[in-house]
């Protein structure tokens, strides 16, 4: 993978083709106040270019999709994909890219923090035929991440260090959400890309296995003018799960990382509930253990419903049925855990090895069956 740093900006020649040369994909969630401004800025920046913009909206409560359609009724270059029952920036970007007719595709946020004036130079570089992808970098000289809070800057830097082992070190900002590439690249690796999480560029770089010719351009990440950041615990879990999946060649599913981490937290919940039942409530050990087990199962279920399977989140009566199924699945998983651990201990009496293998089998069972019976894919 070769990387060139370029800071000069020269707009490319106008395109007279009726089919757009460039599609700008913008994933949105509650960005109603920004979409019209963004379209106006794209129109100013991409004069003489045959372009379109596809807003991929995750059924925003603020009715972002309605605003995009109103704009599109007056400007045929503006399109909207409204996703119902599906969530996640990565999945939205993939759907938008695959829906494009253009040979070149850019991805940028809808909150106006990305510098749209960089698109002209990105386009010029790709037209030259020397590069496959151009990345907007906050880490090159001339760029900065002033729009990030101090906590998010630390998180971004830590994440960048973590992925150095799976991405070419010469790429200065593999966590960027602002880039332009040839659409055929995504066509070729679409089935290997994860629809979960927020770091679609990182996934593309890993999935193409260092074959891309990369250029980077410095840009200033603007401060947010409206709305709130979507960075939270779910994003962190998705990111760590993506790295784990890619490091294992997708042998470990991305969701499994979150599921297993929540399962580990259930041990802490179990012990806390057990101590409370024995001490504060005065239970005998057997009923205290049963209560602690139930509390841990409920805790694991609610956390998985909110984090691991938020795109399939259960509500209302479905939440109750899901909890019952989850407890049944985990009960069988506990039996398999004990059975496997006991068998391993008979063959090789090493307590910690037997415990780890038993727990591993139980976790895999719980994850696989829960995915099928509890959080069924829609």
C-alpha positions as a LaTeX table, in Angstrom:
\begin{tabular}{lrrr}
\hline
Residue & $x$ (\AA) & $y$ (\AA) & $z$ (\AA) \\
\hline
Unk1 & 0.00 & 0.00 & 0.00 \\
Unk2 & 1.55 & 3.30 & $-1.04$ \\
Unk3 & 0.58 & 6.63 & 0.51 \\
Unk4 & 1.23 & 10.13 & $-0.78$ \\
Unk5 & 0.54 & 13.31 & 1.15 \\
Unk6 & $-0.85$ & 16.08 & $-1.01$ \\
Unk7 & $-1.98$ & 19.49 & 0.16 \\
Unk8 & $-2.54$ & 21.45 & $-3.06$ \\
Unk9 & $-6.11$ & 21.61 & $-4.31$ \\
Unk10 & $-6.85$ & 21.83 & $-8.01$ \\
Unk11 & $-10.44$ & 21.34 & $-9.20$ \\
Unk12 & $-10.97$ & 18.81 & $-11.99$ \\
Unk13 & $-12.62$ & 19.35 & $-15.35$ \\
Unk14 & $-16.40$ & 19.42 & $-15.64$ \\
Unk15 & $-18.19$ & 16.22 & $-16.55$ \\
Unk16 & $-20.88$ & 16.29 & $-19.24$ \\
Unk17 & $-22.15$ & 12.76 & $-18.62$ \\
Unk18 & $-25.78$ & 12.30 & $-17.63$ \\
Unk19 & $-24.86$ & 9.43 & $-15.31$ \\
Unk20 & $-23.21$ & 10.97 & $-12.24$ \\
Unk21 & $-19.47$ & 10.66 & $-12.05$ \\
Unk22 & $-19.49$ & 11.10 & $-8.28$ \\
Unk23 & $-21.90$ & 9.98 & $-5.57$ \\
Unk24 & $-21.58$ & 11.47 & $-2.09$ \\
Unk25 & $-22.96$ & 9.04 & 0.51 \\
Unk26 & $-24.11$ & 10.66 & 3.75 \\
Unk27 & $-25.37$ & 8.43 & 6.60 \\
Unk28 & $-27.79$ & 10.36 & 8.82 \\
Unk29 & $-29.59$ & 10.06 & 12.12 \\
Unk30 & $-31.38$ & 13.16 & 13.40 \\
Unk31 & $-29.60$ & 15.52 & 10.99 \\
Unk32 & $-32.70$ & 17.38 & 9.72 \\
Unk33 & $-31.20$ & 20.81 & 10.47 \\
Unk34 & $-28.02$ & 20.10 & 8.47 \\
Unk35 & $-29.03$ & 18.34 & 5.25 \\
Unk36 & $-30.19$ & 21.40 & 3.31 \\
Unk37 & $-27.04$ & 23.31 & 4.25 \\
Unk38 & $-24.90$ & 20.37 & 3.15 \\
Unk39 & $-26.61$ & 20.15 & $-0.25$ \\
Unk40 & $-26.01$ & 23.87 & $-0.80$ \\
Unk41 & $-22.34$ & 23.48 & 0.07 \\
Unk42 & $-21.96$ & 20.49 & $-2.25$ \\
Unk43 & $-23.52$ & 22.50 & $-5.06$ \\
Unk44 & $-20.97$ & 25.28 & $-4.53$ \\
Unk45 & $-17.99$ & 22.92 & $-4.18$ \\
Unk46 & $-18.77$ & 20.55 & $-7.08$ \\
Unk47 & $-19.69$ & 23.05 & $-9.80$ \\
Unk48 & $-19.05$ & 21.55 & $-13.23$ \\
Unk49 & $-19.13$ & 17.99 & $-11.83$ \\
Unk50 & $-21.89$ & 15.46 & $-12.53$ \\
Unk51 & $-22.69$ & 14.53 & $-8.93$ \\
Unk52 & $-25.44$ & 13.22 & $-6.73$ \\
Unk53 & $-25.85$ & 12.82 & $-2.99$ \\
Unk54 & $-27.50$ & 9.81 & $-1.32$ \\
Unk55 & $-28.63$ & 10.35 & 2.25 \\
Unk56 & $-29.03$ & 7.01 & 4.01 \\
Unk57 & $-31.24$ & 7.67 & 7.00 \\
Unk58 & $-31.78$ & 5.25 & 9.90 \\
Unk59 & $-35.44$ & 6.22 & 10.37 \\
Unk60 & $-34.60$ & 9.41 & 12.29 \\
Unk61 & $-37.23$ & 10.51 & 14.83 \\
Unk62 & $-36.69$ & 14.12 & 13.70 \\
Unk63 & $-37.92$ & 13.08 & 10.20 \\
Unk64 & $-34.64$ & 13.73 & 8.43 \\
Unk65 & $-35.85$ & 11.55 & 5.54 \\
Unk66 & $-38.84$ & 13.86 & 4.94 \\
Unk67 & $-36.55$ & 16.86 & 4.69 \\
Unk68 & $-34.28$ & 15.06 & 2.22 \\
Unk69 & $-37.25$ & 14.07 & 0.05 \\
Unk70 & $-38.49$ & 17.67 & 0.06 \\
Unk71 & $-35.09$ & 18.78 & $-1.22$ \\
Unk72 & $-35.02$ & 15.94 & $-3.74$ \\
Unk73 & $-38.40$ & 17.00 & $-5.13$ \\
Unk74 & $-36.66$ & 20.16 & $-6.37$ \\
Unk75 & $-33.21$ & 18.73 & $-7.10$ \\
Unk76 & $-32.94$ & 15.33 & $-8.82$ \\
Unk77 & $-29.34$ & 15.00 & $-7.62$ \\
Unk78 & $-30.60$ & 14.46 & $-4.06$ \\
Unk79 & $-31.73$ & 10.93 & $-3.16$ \\
Unk80 & $-32.86$ & 9.28 & 0.06 \\
Unk81 & $-32.69$ & 5.73 & 1.37 \\
Unk82 & $-34.74$ & 5.35 & 4.55 \\
Unk83 & $-33.79$ & 2.27 & 6.57 \\
Unk84 & $-36.38$ & 0.83 & 8.95 \\
Unk85 & $-35.31$ & $-1.83$ & 11.44 \\
Unk86 & $-31.63$ & $-1.45$ & 10.56 \\
Unk87 & $-29.05$ & 0.63 & 12.36 \\
Unk88 & $-25.38$ & 1.53 & 12.09 \\
Unk89 & $-23.17$ & 3.90 & 10.14 \\
Unk90 & $-21.15$ & 1.16 & 8.44 \\
Unk91 & $-24.23$ & $-0.60$ & 7.09 \\
Unk92 & $-25.69$ & 2.71 & 5.92 \\
Unk93 & $-22.49$ & 3.57 & 4.04 \\
Unk94 & $-22.35$ & 0.16 & 2.36 \\
Unk95 & $-25.98$ & 0.39 & 1.23 \\
Unk96 & $-25.45$ & 3.90 & $-0.11$ \\
Unk97 & $-22.29$ & 2.96 & $-2.01$ \\
Unk98 & $-23.89$ & $-0.13$ & $-3.56$ \\
Unk99 & $-26.93$ & 1.94 & $-4.60$ \\
Unk100 & $-24.74$ & 4.35 & $-6.56$ \\
Unk101 & $-24.45$ & 4.42 & $-10.35$ \\
Unk102 & $-21.31$ & 6.54 & $-10.23$ \\
Unk103 & $-17.83$ & 5.16 & $-10.68$ \\
Unk104 & $-16.51$ & 7.28 & $-7.78$ \\
Unk105 & $-18.03$ & 7.48 & $-4.31$ \\
Unk106 & $-17.31$ & 9.76 & $-1.37$ \\
Unk107 & $-18.40$ & 9.14 & 2.22 \\
Unk108 & $-18.86$ & 11.99 & 4.68 \\
Unk109 & $-20.93$ & 12.80 & 7.77 \\
Unk110 & $-24.13$ & 14.79 & 7.69 \\
Unk111 & $-23.32$ & 17.03 & 10.66 \\
Unk112 & $-21.16$ & 19.49 & 8.68 \\
Unk113 & $-17.95$ & 18.62 & 10.57 \\
Unk114 & $-16.22$ & 17.34 & 7.42 \\
Unk115 & $-14.76$ & 19.95 & 5.06 \\
Unk116 & $-16.71$ & 19.49 & 1.82 \\
Unk117 & $-14.27$ & 21.74 & $-0.10$ \\
Unk118 & $-11.79$ & 18.84 & 0.03 \\
Unk119 & $-14.00$ & 16.82 & $-2.35$ \\
Unk120 & $-12.75$ & 18.67 & $-5.45$ \\
Unk121 & $-9.13$ & 17.70 & $-4.78$ \\
Unk122 & $-10.12$ & 14.14 & $-3.88$ \\
Unk123 & $-11.89$ & 13.92 & $-7.22$ \\
Unk124 & $-8.90$ & 15.31 & $-9.12$ \\
Unk125 & $-6.58$ & 12.75 & $-7.57$ \\
Unk126 & $-8.84$ & 9.82 & $-8.41$ \\
Unk127 & $-9.32$ & 11.09 & $-11.96$ \\
Unk128 & $-5.54$ & 11.04 & $-12.38$ \\
Unk129 & $-5.62$ & 7.25 & $-12.18$ \\
Unk130 & $-2.75$ & 7.14 & $-9.67$ \\
Unk131 & $-4.86$ & 6.31 & $-6.63$ \\
Unk132 & $-7.72$ & 4.04 & $-5.61$ \\
Unk133 & $-8.75$ & 5.90 & $-2.46$ \\
Unk134 & $-8.19$ & 9.38 & $-1.04$ \\
Unk135 & $-8.56$ & 9.87 & 2.71 \\
Unk136 & $-9.20$ & 13.08 & 4.59 \\
Unk137 & $-6.67$ & 13.01 & 7.44 \\
Unk138 & $-6.85$ & 14.94 & 10.70 \\
Unk139 & $-3.33$ & 13.81 & 11.59 \\
Unk140 & $-1.26$ & 15.25 & 8.74 \\
Unk141 & 0.44 & 18.66 & 9.03 \\
Unk142 & $-2.23$ & 21.22 & 8.20 \\
Unk143 & $-5.04$ & 19.05 & 9.57 \\
Unk144 & $-6.47$ & 18.83 & 13.08 \\
Unk145 & $-9.29$ & 17.34 & 15.12 \\
Unk146 & $-10.37$ & 20.55 & 16.85 \\
Unk147 & $-14.02$ & 19.50 & 16.52 \\
Unk148 & $-13.48$ & 16.48 & 18.77 \\
Unk149 & $-13.82$ & 16.70 & 22.52 \\
Unk150 & $-10.70$ & 15.93 & 24.53 \\
Unk151 & $-12.13$ & 12.52 & 25.47 \\
Unk152 & $-12.89$ & 11.67 & 21.85 \\
Unk153 & $-9.42$ & 12.81 & 20.76 \\
Unk154 & $-7.86$ & 10.48 & 23.32 \\
Unk155 & $-10.16$ & 7.68 & 22.19 \\
Unk156 & $-9.32$ & 8.26 & 18.53 \\
Unk157 & $-5.60$ & 8.24 & 19.24 \\
Unk158 & $-5.88$ & 5.06 & 21.31 \\
Unk159 & $-7.92$ & 3.38 & 18.59 \\
Unk160 & $-5.36$ & 4.42 & 15.97 \\
Unk161 & $-2.58$ & 2.80 & 17.98 \\
Unk162 & $-4.64$ & $-0.36$ & 18.45 \\
Unk163 & $-5.19$ & $-0.89$ & 14.72 \\
Unk164 & $-1.55$ & $-0.36$ & 13.73 \\
Unk165 & $-1.12$ & $-4.12$ & 13.70 \\
Unk166 & $-3.82$ & $-4.69$ & 11.10 \\
Unk167 & $-3.49$ & $-1.60$ & 8.84 \\
Unk168 & $-0.54$ & $-0.21$ & 6.91 \\
Unk169 & 1.35 & 2.07 & 9.31 \\
Unk170 & 1.81 & 4.73 & 6.62 \\
Unk171 & $-1.90$ & 5.58 & 6.71 \\
Unk172 & $-2.05$ & 8.40 & 9.25 \\
Unk173 & $-5.82$ & 8.41 & 9.90 \\
Unk174 & $-7.37$ & 4.94 & 9.39 \\
Unk175 & $-10.22$ & 6.01 & 11.71 \\
Unk176 & $-11.33$ & 8.81 & 9.37 \\
Unk177 & $-14.95$ & 8.93 & 8.29 \\
Unk178 & $-14.22$ & 11.16 & 5.28 \\
Unk179 & $-12.86$ & 9.59 & 2.10 \\
Unk180 & $-13.43$ & 9.01 & $-1.63$ \\
Unk181 & $-12.77$ & 5.81 & $-3.57$ \\
Unk182 & $-13.61$ & 3.85 & $-6.70$ \\
Unk183 & $-16.96$ & 2.13 & $-6.24$ \\
Unk184 & $-15.67$ & $-1.11$ & $-7.76$ \\
Unk185 & $-13.46$ & $-1.55$ & $-4.69$ \\
Unk186 & $-16.47$ & $-1.87$ & $-2.42$ \\
Unk187 & $-18.25$ & $-4.05$ & $-4.99$ \\
Unk188 & $-15.35$ & $-6.48$ & $-4.73$ \\
Unk189 & $-15.22$ & $-6.75$ & $-0.93$ \\
Unk190 & $-18.85$ & $-6.01$ & 0.04 \\
Unk191 & $-19.48$ & $-9.51$ & 1.37 \\
Unk192 & $-16.47$ & $-9.24$ & 3.67 \\
Unk193 & $-17.45$ & $-5.88$ & 5.15 \\
Unk194 & $-19.21$ & $-5.62$ & 8.50 \\
Unk195 & $-22.52$ & $-3.77$ & 8.59 \\
Unk196 & $-22.03$ & $-3.09$ & 12.32 \\
Unk197 & $-20.17$ & $-0.22$ & 13.88 \\
Unk198 & $-18.89$ & 3.13 & 12.68 \\
Unk199 & $-15.46$ & 2.53 & 11.15 \\
Unk200 & $-16.20$ & 1.61 & 7.54 \\
Unk201 & $-12.87$ & 2.98 & 6.23 \\
Unk202 & $-10.90$ & 0.76 & 8.62 \\
Unk203 & $-12.87$ & $-2.27$ & 7.43 \\
Unk204 & $-12.24$ & $-1.41$ & 3.77 \\
Unk205 & $-8.50$ & $-0.98$ & 4.35 \\
Unk206 & $-8.28$ & $-4.33$ & 6.16 \\
Unk207 & $-10.52$ & $-6.21$ & 3.74 \\
Unk208 & $-8.55$ & $-5.09$ & 0.67 \\
Unk209 & $-5.38$ & $-6.47$ & 2.29 \\
Unk210 & $-3.01$ & $-3.64$ & 1.48 \\
Unk211 & $-3.66$ & $-3.60$ & $-2.28$ \\
Unk212 & $-5.01$ & $-0.04$ & $-2.50$ \\
Unk213 & $-3.04$ & 2.94 & $-3.75$ \\
Unk214 & $-3.74$ & 5.53 & $-1.08$ \\
Unk215 & $-3.42$ & 9.31 & $-0.93$ \\
Unk216 & $-4.18$ & 11.41 & 2.12 \\
Unk217 & $-5.17$ & 15.07 & 2.35 \\
Unk218 & $-5.04$ & 17.17 & 5.52 \\
Unk219 & $-8.27$ & 18.76 & 6.71 \\
Unk220 & $-9.64$ & 20.45 & 9.80 \\
Unk221 & $-12.39$ & 18.54 & 11.57 \\
Unk222 & $-14.93$ & 21.26 & 12.37 \\
Unk223 & $-16.78$ & 21.76 & 15.61 \\
Unk224 & $-20.35$ & 20.49 & 15.65 \\
Unk225 & $-22.88$ & 23.24 & 14.96 \\
Unk226 & $-26.00$ & 21.23 & 15.85 \\
Unk227 & $-27.03$ & 17.94 & 17.44 \\
Unk228 & $-25.00$ & 15.63 & 19.64 \\
Unk229 & $-22.20$ & 13.15 & 19.10 \\
Unk230 & $-23.20$ & 9.52 & 18.60 \\
Unk231 & $-20.04$ & 8.23 & 20.27 \\
Unk232 & $-20.98$ & 5.99 & 23.20 \\
Unk233 & $-20.29$ & 2.57 & 24.75 \\
Unk234 & $-21.97$ & 0.83 & 21.81 \\
Unk235 & $-19.54$ & 2.40 & 19.35 \\
Unk236 & $-16.57$ & 1.31 & 21.46 \\
Unk237 & $-17.86$ & $-2.27$ & 21.63 \\
Unk238 & $-18.46$ & $-2.31$ & 17.87 \\
Unk239 & $-14.95$ & $-1.04$ & 17.20 \\
Unk240 & $-13.27$ & $-3.59$ & 19.48 \\
Unk241 & $-15.43$ & $-6.33$ & 17.98 \\
Unk242 & $-14.43$ & $-5.31$ & 14.46 \\
Unk243 & $-10.72$ & $-5.41$ & 15.33 \\
Unk244 & $-11.12$ & $-8.82$ & 16.99 \\
Unk245 & $-13.02$ & $-10.17$ & 13.98 \\
Unk246 & $-10.41$ & $-8.94$ & 11.49 \\
Unk247 & $-7.46$ & $-10.17$ & 13.57 \\
Unk248 & $-8.99$ & $-13.66$ & 13.56 \\
Unk249 & $-9.90$ & $-13.60$ & 9.87 \\
Unk250 & $-13.60$ & $-13.24$ & 10.83 \\
Unk251 & $-13.39$ & $-16.53$ & 12.73 \\
Unk252 & $-14.74$ & $-14.65$ & 15.75 \\
Unk253 & $-17.95$ & $-12.81$ & 14.73 \\
Unk254 & $-18.02$ & $-9.12$ & 15.55 \\
Unk255 & $-21.10$ & $-9.45$ & 17.76 \\
Unk256 & $-19.54$ & $-12.29$ & 19.75 \\
Unk257 & $-16.96$ & $-9.96$ & 21.28 \\
Unk258 & $-19.68$ & $-7.78$ & 22.78 \\
Unk259 & $-21.73$ & $-10.83$ & 23.81 \\
Unk260 & $-18.73$ & $-12.42$ & 25.57 \\
Unk261 & $-17.74$ & $-9.17$ & 27.29 \\
Unk262 & $-21.25$ & $-8.73$ & 28.64 \\
Unk263 & $-21.21$ & $-12.37$ & 29.73 \\
Unk264 & $-18.04$ & $-11.69$ & 31.69 \\
Unk265 & $-19.71$ & $-8.72$ & 33.37 \\
Unk266 & $-22.48$ & $-11.11$ & 34.38 \\
Unk267 & $-20.00$ & $-12.90$ & 36.65 \\
Unk268 & $-19.53$ & $-9.67$ & 38.63 \\
Unk269 & $-23.30$ & $-9.12$ & 38.79 \\
Unk270 & $-23.79$ & $-12.73$ & 39.93 \\
Unk271 & $-21.28$ & $-12.43$ & 42.76 \\
Unk272 & $-22.70$ & $-9.09$ & 43.91 \\
Unk273 & $-26.25$ & $-10.48$ & 43.93 \\
Unk274 & $-25.09$ & $-13.64$ & 45.73 \\
Unk275 & $-23.39$ & $-11.62$ & 48.46 \\
Unk276 & $-26.47$ & $-9.42$ & 48.88 \\
Unk277 & $-28.78$ & $-12.44$ & 49.09 \\
Unk278 & $-26.59$ & $-14.22$ & 51.65 \\
Unk279 & $-25.81$ & $-11.16$ & 53.75 \\
Unk280 & $-28.54$ & $-8.57$ & 53.43 \\
Unk281 & $-31.49$ & $-10.91$ & 52.76 \\
Unk282 & $-30.32$ & $-13.82$ & 54.91 \\
Unk283 & $-30.98$ & $-16.50$ & 52.25 \\
Unk284 & $-29.57$ & $-20.01$ & 52.45 \\
Unk285 & $-26.91$ & $-20.68$ & 49.83 \\
Unk286 & $-29.07$ & $-22.68$ & 47.37 \\
Unk287 & $-31.87$ & $-20.08$ & 47.00 \\
Unk288 & $-29.28$ & $-17.29$ & 47.08 \\
Unk289 & $-27.38$ & $-18.94$ & 44.21 \\
Unk290 & $-30.61$ & $-19.37$ & 42.23 \\
Unk291 & $-31.54$ & $-15.70$ & 42.75 \\
Unk292 & $-28.05$ & $-14.52$ & 41.79 \\
Unk293 & $-28.15$ & $-16.65$ & 38.64 \\
Unk294 & $-31.50$ & $-15.14$ & 37.65 \\
Unk295 & $-30.28$ & $-11.59$ & 38.30 \\
Unk296 & $-27.16$ & $-12.18$ & 36.19 \\
Unk297 & $-29.23$ & $-13.64$ & 33.32 \\
Unk298 & $-31.59$ & $-10.65$ & 33.35 \\
Unk299 & $-28.64$ & $-8.24$ & 33.44 \\
Unk300 & $-26.94$ & $-10.01$ & 30.51 \\
Unk301 & $-30.18$ & $-10.07$ & 28.52 \\
Unk302 & $-30.90$ & $-6.36$ & 28.99 \\
Unk303 & $-27.32$ & $-5.33$ & 28.14 \\
Unk304 & $-27.22$ & $-7.52$ & 25.04 \\
Unk305 & $-30.60$ & $-6.19$ & 23.95 \\
Unk306 & $-29.33$ & $-2.60$ & 24.33 \\
Unk307 & $-25.80$ & $-3.07$ & 22.96 \\
Unk308 & $-25.01$ & $-6.30$ & 21.10 \\
Unk309 & $-28.34$ & $-6.59$ & 19.30 \\
Unk310 & $-29.51$ & $-2.98$ & 19.29 \\
Unk311 & $-30.37$ & $-3.24$ & 15.58 \\
Unk312 & $-32.74$ & $-6.11$ & 16.51 \\
Unk313 & $-33.79$ & $-4.65$ & 19.84 \\
Unk314 & $-36.84$ & $-6.27$ & 21.43 \\
Unk315 & $-39.68$ & $-4.19$ & 22.82 \\
Unk316 & $-42.95$ & $-4.75$ & 24.66 \\
Unk317 & $-44.21$ & $-8.33$ & 24.74 \\
Unk318 & $-41.29$ & $-9.38$ & 22.56 \\
Unk319 & $-38.95$ & $-8.27$ & 25.36 \\
Unk320 & $-40.69$ & $-10.61$ & 27.83 \\
Unk321 & $-40.64$ & $-13.57$ & 25.46 \\
Unk322 & $-37.05$ & $-12.82$ & 24.58 \\
Unk323 & $-36.05$ & $-12.87$ & 28.26 \\
Unk324 & $-37.74$ & $-16.24$ & 28.76 \\
Unk325 & $-36.00$ & $-17.69$ & 25.70 \\
Unk326 & $-32.68$ & $-16.23$ & 26.82 \\
Unk327 & $-32.95$ & $-17.79$ & 30.29 \\
Unk328 & $-33.82$ & $-21.15$ & 28.72 \\
Unk329 & $-30.88$ & $-20.94$ & 26.31 \\
Unk330 & $-28.45$ & $-19.92$ & 29.07 \\
Unk331 & $-29.68$ & $-22.72$ & 31.32 \\
Unk332 & $-28.78$ & $-25.27$ & 28.66 \\
Unk333 & $-25.49$ & $-23.42$ & 28.14 \\
Unk334 & $-24.74$ & $-23.76$ & 31.86 \\
Unk335 & $-25.36$ & $-27.53$ & 31.68 \\
Unk336 & $-23.04$ & $-27.85$ & 28.66 \\
Unk337 & $-20.46$ & $-25.72$ & 30.46 \\
Unk338 & $-20.41$ & $-28.07$ & 33.46 \\
Unk339 & $-20.46$ & $-31.22$ & 31.30 \\
Unk340 & $-17.55$ & $-30.12$ & 29.09 \\
Unk341 & $-15.51$ & $-28.84$ & 32.05 \\
Unk342 & $-16.06$ & $-32.09$ & 33.96 \\
Unk343 & $-15.03$ & $-34.21$ & 30.97 \\
Unk344 & $-11.89$ & $-32.12$ & 30.36 \\
Unk345 & $-10.96$ & $-32.34$ & 34.03 \\
Unk346 & $-11.28$ & $-36.14$ & 33.92 \\
Unk347 & $-8.95$ & $-36.31$ & 30.90 \\
Unk348 & $-6.51$ & $-33.65$ & 32.09 \\
Unk349 & $-7.01$ & $-32.62$ & 35.74 \\
Unk350 & $-6.03$ & $-28.96$ & 35.27 \\
Unk351 & $-8.79$ & $-26.95$ & 36.91 \\
Unk352 & $-8.22$ & $-23.62$ & 35.12 \\
Unk353 & $-8.04$ & $-25.27$ & 31.66 \\
Unk354 & $-11.24$ & $-27.20$ & 32.30 \\
Unk355 & $-12.94$ & $-24.03$ & 33.54 \\
Unk356 & $-11.91$ & $-21.96$ & 30.52 \\
Unk357 & $-12.94$ & $-24.60$ & 27.98 \\
Unk358 & $-16.26$ & $-25.18$ & 29.71 \\
Unk359 & $-16.98$ & $-21.46$ & 29.84 \\
Unk360 & $-15.96$ & $-21.08$ & 26.19 \\
Unk361 & $-18.33$ & $-23.81$ & 25.04 \\
Unk362 & $-21.14$ & $-22.32$ & 27.11 \\
Unk363 & $-20.53$ & $-18.84$ & 25.68 \\
Unk364 & $-20.48$ & $-20.11$ & 22.08 \\
Unk365 & $-23.72$ & $-22.06$ & 22.68 \\
Unk366 & $-25.45$ & $-19.07$ & 24.28 \\
Unk367 & $-24.37$ & $-16.73$ & 21.48 \\
Unk368 & $-25.28$ & $-19.04$ & 18.61 \\
Unk369 & $-28.69$ & $-20.10$ & 19.91 \\
Unk370 & $-29.61$ & $-16.63$ & 21.21 \\
Unk371 & $-28.89$ & $-15.17$ & 17.76 \\
Unk372 & $-31.31$ & $-17.69$ & 16.25 \\
Unk373 & $-34.08$ & $-17.89$ & 18.85 \\
Unk374 & $-33.99$ & $-14.65$ & 20.82 \\
Unk375 & $-32.75$ & $-11.91$ & 18.49 \\
Unk376 & $-33.83$ & $-13.30$ & 15.14 \\
Unk377 & $-32.58$ & $-11.38$ & 12.11 \\
Unk378 & $-35.40$ & $-9.49$ & 10.44 \\
\hline
\end{tabular}
